[in-house]
Every structure is written in structure tokens, then in C-alpha cells.
Amino acid sequence: MNIEIEIKVRVANLDSAREIIRKIGTFVKQVNQVDTYFVPKDNDYFALERVVEFLRIREQEGKDEVAYHKVIGLDTAEEHSQEFESTISNPEIMKGIFSKIGMIERFVVRKQREYYECGDFEVVLDTVDDLGEFIEVEVIAKNREEFTKESCHDFLTKNGIGFRENIIYGYPELLKLKEQGKFE
């Protein structure tokens, strides 16, 4: 299990943010990902306004995986996610297993990601189909207990990386809001 402390912001100009990140960080990799989210037939995780758990299959060249995440301390300074993740050799078989045990495919998120290491933080620049451009800042420091989501915001501010808004929702939640006409 991993513990994740991160924020997601929508950027006004991803190219400008990329220029700054390239000056202060080290490029790691660029990948395309397809994330398929599943829910139990009797418990739609996405029916709540704020999703606190999800089950996902991520397809990415060289590293397909299944993951279950659960948010702890929602809307507090100590908010973080417990993450249970494992690589899988065949996403289609895993999707078939989920279907056979009654899991329902709920959302598919397609994105292009660029990863950068910036000291105590991993910065990910995302271009998400049907949603737009975002930056995720995650604490990767060994002494994580000294960091909060506010530390991630401070990283952006101190480095002059502008953003339009803080996003408290995950990409599947944003797709749901877009379907409802509540996100542009």
C-alpha cells in the first residue's frame, strides 16, 4: 500500500508551465494512458458528489495495472489516499473477470502524461481527452509526514506556475460533471 499526497490544478497554459518545470525539474518520461473505472453493481462510487474510492485498470505501454484507491481524511489538511496497486499482464482478461463478478465499467479516461522530478515533488503534466490540460503535484519526499496538500500548492506558487483553479475531483468525476453540464 502507498500513501499519496497530491493536488490537481487546471492550467491556463500548459506550454508556459512546461517551460518552468523543465528549468527546475528533470524530465522522466512521457506516456499515453487509458484508465477504465469500474463500480460494483450495487455501489456506484461516482454517485456521490466527492468520490472517496475507486477501482481502475490502467493500460499503459510497458505497465498495465489494476488499482484500488481510498481517500482518508477527506477535505482536511491531512487528506491522502491509500493505494493498492498491482501490475497485470492482460487488461482484457481482468476486465472480463470484473464483468463476471458483477463490476460495471463506468468511465474511460484517455490522457497523455509527462512526468518530471522536482526535488521533493513529482510533477505530471496531463492533456486529458474531453477535459483539457492539468498539472498534478505529488509529494515523493522520504519524509512525507512533513508535507500536506498545501505544500503542493506552495510548490506551484513559489515557482510561478499559474493555474486557473484547484481541482478537487478526479478525471472520472470531471467527466461525470461534464456530462451534467457542470464542467467546461
Helices and strands as residue ranges (DSSP letters): E 2-4, E 6-10, H 14-24, E 26-40, G 45-47, E 53-60, E 65-72, E 80-87, H 91-100, E 103-118, E 121-128, E 132-139, G 144-146, H 149-158, E 165-167, H 171-179
